[in-house]
């Protein structure tokens, strides 16, 4: 992986992890860290980090029984999907510019 693209790759992997955790919460709510960790085969500290990020984004809320989706999550996820599409388009433009250098 190039030094120019490594950070982007890492960030996309992190977003993918958060989305996996959000999907698992949506399908199994309420659900706790231990169960998510076993289900997704991810370390508890990664689950905890993702849950924290998802909570800060207003997508989930913590309850005594475990994580649950927040009201309005559907609309927020649609917005995230649109933002990811825009990023994909931006990356494609940059890819084509890079190819123009060598072609």
C-alpha positions in Angstrom: 0.0 0.0 0.0 1.3 3.4 -1.0 2.1 6.1 1.6 -0.4 8.3 -0.4 -3.3 5.8 0.0 -2.6 4.0 3.2 -4.5 6.4 5.5 -7.5 6.5 3.2 -7.6 2.7 3.2 -7.4 2.6 7.0 -10.2 5.0 7.3 -12.4 3.1 4.9 -11.8 -0.1 6.9 -12.8 1.7 10.1 -16.0 3.0 8.5 -16.7 -0.6 7.3 -16.2 -1.9 10.8 -18.6 0.7 12.2 -21.2 -0.2 9.6 -20.8 -3.9 10.5 -21.4 -3.2 14.1 -24.4 -0.9 13.4 -25.9 -3.7 11.2 -25.4 -6.2 14.0 -27.1 -3.9 16.5 -30.0 -3.3 14.1 -30.5 -7.0 13.7 -30.0 -8.0 17.4 -31.0 -5.1 19.6 -30.6 -4.7 22.4 -27.2 -6.2 22.4 -24.0 -5.8 24.5 -20.3 -5.6 23.8 -19.6 -9.3 24.7 -22.2 -10.7 22.4 -21.3 -8.4 19.6 -17.6 -9.3 20.0 -18.4 -13.1 19.8 -20.9 -12.6 16.9 -18.6 -10.4 14.8 -15.4 -12.1 15.9 -13.9 -8.8 16.8 -12.0 -7.8 20.0 -14.2 -6.1 22.7 -12.1 -2.9 22.5 -12.9 -2.5 18.8 -16.6 -3.1 19.5 -16.5 -0.5 22.3 -14.8 2.0 20.0 -17.4 1.4 17.2 -20.3 1.7 19.7 -18.9 5.0 21.0 -18.5 6.4 17.5 -22.0 5.3 16.5 -23.4 6.8 19.7 -21.6 10.1 19.0 -23.1 10.1 15.5 -26.6 9.7 16.9 -27.1 6.3 15.4 -27.4 4.2 18.5 -28.1 4.7 22.2 -26.8 2.8 25.2 -29.5 1.1 27.4 -29.2 -1.1 30.5 -29.9 -4.1 28.2 -27.4 -3.1 25.5 -27.1 -0.9 22.4 -30.2 0.0 20.4 -30.9 2.0 17.3 -31.7 5.7 17.9 -34.8 7.2 16.3 -33.9 8.7 12.9 -31.2 6.1 12.2 -32.6 5.2 8.8 -32.3 8.7 7.5 -28.8 9.1 8.9 -27.7 5.9 7.3 -29.1 7.0 3.9 -27.1 10.2 4.3 -23.9 8.2 5.1 -24.6 6.0 2.0 -24.9 9.2 -0.1 -21.7 10.6 1.4 -19.9 7.3 0.6 -21.1 7.5 -3.0 -19.7 11.0 -3.3 -16.4 9.9 -1.9 -16.3 7.0 -4.4 -16.9 9.4 -7.3 -14.1 11.7 -5.9 -11.7 8.8 -5.7 -12.5 7.8 -9.3 -11.7 11.4 -10.5 -8.3 11.3 -8.6 -7.6 7.8 -10.0 -8.2 9.0 -13.5 -5.9 12.0 -12.9 -3.2 9.7 -11.7 -3.5 7.5 -14.8 -3.3 10.6 -17.0 0.2 11.2 -15.6 1.5 7.9 -17.0 -0.7 7.3 -20.0 
